[in-house]
Amino acid sequence: MVDLIVGMAILTLAIMPLAYSFVQERQSLRAEYFRAIAVEIVDGEMEVLAAGEWRDFPDGPQVYTVHANAAARLPSGHFQLTKTGKHMRLEWKSDGQRGIGAVVREITVK
């Protein structure tokens, strides 16, 4: 009986770090998934803006509405367009503290 208890204790001590590792990996993969979605949306919208839609926006910072259905998968956050002359900066910022960080693209149209 003692051998069984010692064996179970050793097995438990070996499995606990593995379980913790799996949880951490899952959180990391989820954050990278969200980041990939945000990068794709920001890159696509920046291409649309660079193609000529930038003329429809006034100078200064403003909330930017995206038309991608994938934006519904993102955690709470917002897209912001800052236009200064022909220089544009489009970014997605997470509203939460534990977000994926900002995704930023800047261009200057000619």
DASULZI-V428967 format. One record per residue. RES is the residue in one small letter. SS is DSSP state (~ for helix, > for strand, _ for the rest). BURIAL is # if it has 16 or more other C-alpha atoms within 10 Angstrom, else .. Layout:
BEGIN
((RES;SS;BURIAL) (RES;SS;BURIAL))
END
This chain:
BEGIN
((m;_;.) (v;~;.) (d;~;.) (l;~;.) (i;~;.) (v;~;.) (g;~;.) (m;~;.) (a;~;.) (i;~;.) (l;~;.) (t;~;.) (l;~;.) (a;~;.) (i;~;.) (m;~;.) (p;~;.) (l;~;.) (a;~;.) (y;~;.) (s;~;.) (f;~;.) (v;~;.) (q;~;.) (e;~;.) (r;~;.) (q;~;.) (s;~;.) (l;~;.) (r;~;.) (a;~;#) (e;~;.) (y;~;.) (f;~;#) (r;~;#) (a;~;.) (i;~;#) (a;~;#) (v;~;#) (e;~;.) (i;~;#) (v;~;#) (d;~;#) (g;~;.) (e;~;#) (m;~;#) (e;~;.) (v;~;.) (l;~;#) (a;~;#) (a;_;.) (g;_;.) (e;~;.) (w;~;#) (r;~;.) (d;~;.) (f;_;.) (p;_;.) (d;_;#) (g;>;.) (p;>;.) (q;>;.) (v;>;.) (y;_;#) (t;_;.) (v;_;.) (h;_;.) (a;_;.) (n;~;.) (a;~;.) (a;~;#) (a;~;.) (r;~;.) (l;_;#) (p;_;#) (s;_;.) (g;>;.) (h;>;#) (f;>;#) (q;>;#) (l;>;#) (t;>;#) (k;>;#) (t;>;.) (g;_;.) (k;_;.) (h;>;.) (m;>;#) (r;>;#) (l;>;#) (e;>;#) (w;>;#) (k;>;#) (s;>;#) (d;_;.) (g;_;.) (q;_;.) (r;_;.) (g;_;.) (i;_;#) (g;_;.) (a;_;#) (v;>;#) (v;>;#) (r;>;#) (e;>;.) (i;>;.) (t;>;.) (v;_;.) (k;_;.))
END
